[in-house]
Amino acid sequence: MGILIGGVASLLIFNIFNIYLSYHISIILVIPMILDGGLQYVDYTPSTNNRRFVTGFLFGVGTIVVIRNIVHFILYQFI
């Protein structure tokens, strides 16, 4: 649910305020979910609902940043 909410919220905010973030930011936003999933996989620490929501929200924002940059590149590079 966090991924969906993060994606929709970032789409709305980025489009309303015309914000563009770099790929570096998207990598930073995706890392917490990867770490949480990896630590849970190796049974180092259990993941809580709050942690899953926050990491999912950040992952959703990071994913939208990547998609938006790709679309922006395609539209303005080739058209």
N, C-alpha and C positions, 0 to 999 in steps of 0.2 A: 504494500500500500504506500510505503514511503517513496518508492521509485516513481509511482504514478503521480503522487502529489507534488514531488519535487520537479518532475518533468513539466507538469501543467503549470505550476507556479512560475517556473523559470521561463517558460514560453510567454506567459502573460507579462511578466515583469520585463523581460528582454525586449519584447515587441513594443510595449507601451513607452519605455524609456530609451529605446534604440541602443541597447548596450551590446557590445561585442567583447567577448573574452578570448584569450589565447588558448592554444592547445595545452600549454603548460598548466594553466588553471584547471582544465578538465582532468588532467592526470592527477593532480593533487586532490581533486574532489572524489576521484574513483578509488584511490588508495585505501581509505578507511574501510570500505566494504570488502575489498580483497583481503585486508588484514583480519577483519572480523570473521570472515568466512574461513580463512586459513587456520586461524587460532581455534575456531570451533571444530573444524575438521580433525585437527590433531588432538582434540580433547584437552587443550591447554586451559581454556576458559569457556564457560557456557555463554551463549549470546542471549541477551534479554530482549524483550519486545521494544523497549525504549532505544536500546542500541541498534536494533535492526531498523527501526523507523528512521533514526538519525542518519545511519550509514546509507540506507536506501534513498533518503531524501537527497543527500549529497551526490550519490551515484546518479540519480535522475537528473539533477542539475548538470553534472559533468557530461552525461550522455547528450543532453540537449545542446550543450556548448559545442560538442564535436559535430553533431548533425547540422547545427546552424552554421558553423564555419565551413563545412563541406558544401552545403547549399549555397552559401554566399560566394564561395570560391567558384563553383560551377556557373552560377548566374552571371557573375561579373567578369569572369575570365573568358568565357566562351561566347557570351552574348553581347 
